[in-house]
Amino acid sequence: MQGYHSPQLDVEVRLNTNESPEPPPEEFREALSAAARSIDWHRYPDRSAMKLRTRIGELHGVGPEQVFAANGSNEALQTLLLAYGGAGRTAAVFEPTYALHSHLSRITGTAVATGDRGPDLSLDLDEVKRVVAAHRAEVTFLCSPNNPSGVVDDPAAVSDVLELVGGIGGLLCVDEAYGQFSEHSTMTLLGHDVPLVVSRTYSKTWAMAGARLGYLIGPCWLVGELEKVVLPYHLDAMTQIAGTLALDYVDVMEQRVQRLVAERERLVVEMSSMAVKVWPSGANFVLFRPEGIAGGLVWQRLVDRSVLVRNCASWPRLEGCLRVTIGTPKEDDRFLAALREVLT
Ligand SMILES: *Cc1c(COP(=O)(O)O)cnc(C)c1O
């Protein structure tokens, strides 16, 4: 099998992995340094990560027993598949979407049932019905805003999918890694007897990809099952503290998200006057396809100008497509100038 790869090249403008272009606030870093000095390094960390889960729960109006935190939301999703996937079970995905959902399924021995999104890459309910009926997957994945398209799923459609999935005794997992960039969240559908989990990460909106922290919110019976299969003490003391302290700066995060959304709209306008097809995005990146020139060639010529974007050629149906992460206005200007040059 192939591993999961996103090239880490040494360039001046890195717009390929949807990180925040700005670091978290200085006050956060000071508070974290001070807190790090009082860690009991000779002791195991709090195995249940209670403080962190309580604070995350407060953010979403749920108790800590509904929060499962892990080393990145990818680990939370992997744990979900260790508990609910595995040999003889199936996970459903709707392509094109985040590659880790099918990748994590395969490495946990879970079969993958693949459906297609519609022509505009939005959810196609007839296709979801077909896949659910044909495969009766134990876990169905959605991603909204979707990576790499930026498409935000219609809340009514997500609600219909949840009903379909619940009807066959399955579980719906909605990956909201970019949730704060969008106006809709599936969190409103969560409930104790609802087979739904929603995952979030610190890597994007919280500007903390370096910390490796993510979580999912779900019914407490489900979170209890995840705790049975995850490695003991999987979340180290430093990560727990970093994740807790970060939540003191919600306003700063929200302002940063607003700046990135404004910047995203600027990019979309600028790019719409170039020879590229641009998809509307509800996230911190934009998917586009250069016209009359191979995407791979554009990717290389941008790298030659020290601008790195994501080549989406390996995704089904995204031949020739590239994805650019929203950076600082300066970085985005570099990208726009380089793209203009490459396309003329
Ligand atoms: C970036 C991303 C994640 C984040 O994974 P972490 O392990 O939390 O860094 C999860 N889901 C999607 C769709 C992403 O794009």
PDBQT file of the ligand as one rigid body, heavy atoms in Angstrom, charges set to zero:
ROOT
HETATM    1  C1  LIG A 401      -6.015  18.824   8.403  1.00  0.00    +0.000 C 
HETATM    2  C2  LIG A 401      -7.164  17.913   8.541  1.00  0.00    +0.000 A 
HETATM    3  C3  LIG A 401      -7.318  17.170   9.706  1.00  0.00    +0.000 A 
HETATM    4  C4  LIG A 401      -6.359  17.409  10.823  1.00  0.00    +0.000 C 
HETATM    5  O1  LIG A 401      -5.707  16.334  11.269  1.00  0.00    +0.000 OA
HETATM    6  P1  LIG A 401      -4.876  16.508  12.604  1.00  0.00    +0.000 P 
HETATM    7  O2  LIG A 401      -4.452  15.102  12.839  1.00  0.00    +0.000 OA
HETATM    8  O3  LIG A 401      -5.816  17.012  13.656  1.00  0.00    +0.000 OA
HETATM    9  O4  LIG A 401      -3.765  17.459  12.333  1.00  0.00    +0.000 OA
HETATM   10  C5  LIG A 401      -8.412  16.350   9.839  1.00  0.00    +0.000 A 
HETATM   11  N1  LIG A 401      -9.340  16.282   8.857  1.00  0.00    +0.000 NA
HETATM   12  C6  LIG A 401      -9.225  16.996   7.743  1.00  0.00    +0.000 A 
HETATM   13  C7  LIG A 401     -10.283  16.935   6.717  1.00  0.00    +0.000 C 
HETATM   14  C8  LIG A 401      -8.129  17.814   7.546  1.00  0.00    +0.000 A 
HETATM   15  O5  LIG A 401      -8.006  18.516   6.421  1.00  0.00    +0.000 OA
ENDROOT
TORSDOF 0
